[in-house]
Amino acid sequence: QVHFVESGGGLVQPGGSLRLSCAGSGSTLDHHHIGWFRQAPGKEREGVSCIGSSDGSTYYADSVKGRFTISGNNNTNAGAVVLQMSGLKPEDTAVYYCVATHFFSTTAWATPTGYAYWGQGTQVTVSS
């Protein structure tokens, strides 16, 4: 069983920055893609970003490209990722979940059902 420890959520003003961290059961997460989904009230879960373990390939939702950066999930940080968020907007407000999968699809990376492991979530609120 995989367990994640997520941290870094909170309240920030529009235009501000936050850094989300996720640490999972390292050895169990070898060769997994790890990333983040988010869910705002009344909306479906949305894929935010994901990073591979072998080549470090990254994936981003169009809504966050250029503002969010994902890193980690490599030899020195196996099973751990960081999501650096800047230029935050009110529409980024959501619960952010750390996720992982061994069976990754480049075309369906943002599909929630493709991820077997989910964290408990951390709240991000962007408001003045």
Secondary structure, 3 states (H helix, E strand, C coil): CCCCEEECCEEECCCCCEEEEEECCCHHHCCCEEEEEEECCCCCCEEEEEECCCCCCEEECCCCCCCEEEEECCCCCCCEEEEEECCCCHHHCEEEEEEEECCCCCCCCCCHHHCCEECCCEEEEECC
